[in-house]
Amino acid sequence: MRPQPLIAVSDVEKSSAWYQTVLGAVSAHGGPEYERLEVEGVLVLQLHNLEVGHHQGRFGDPAHPLGNGVGVWFETDDLPAAAARAAELGATVEKEIHLNPNAQHNELWLRDPDGYLVVLASVG
């Protein structure tokens, strides 16, 4: 089994550009309603427009704030390079690179354009 996380966002194309830059990902779909982001051919994140429902309905309630209570973690082989990309983008930093004593790896905590917590973690 392989995870295929999906988050609802207010602007798929804006969020896609943000995640592509921060994660070094590429678009595997594109468009204003839905996006698949891949790193080295592996799906790492799906983005779905909050306002658009399909056969499954909506993925979120527009009356509730996005990002509340959700965090997405990404392991990276090069945390300093990912941090530099995030800085160039002007990403909101929640916590600078620090050691997570429980996981014994370094982490950088960011907020994406919709307020989701995004954690970039070094390889343990």
Summary of the structure (lengths in Angstrom):
residues: 124
radius of gyration: 14.4
end to end distance: 21.7
largest distance: 43.3
contacts: 344
relative contact order: 0.21
helix: 19%
strand: 40%
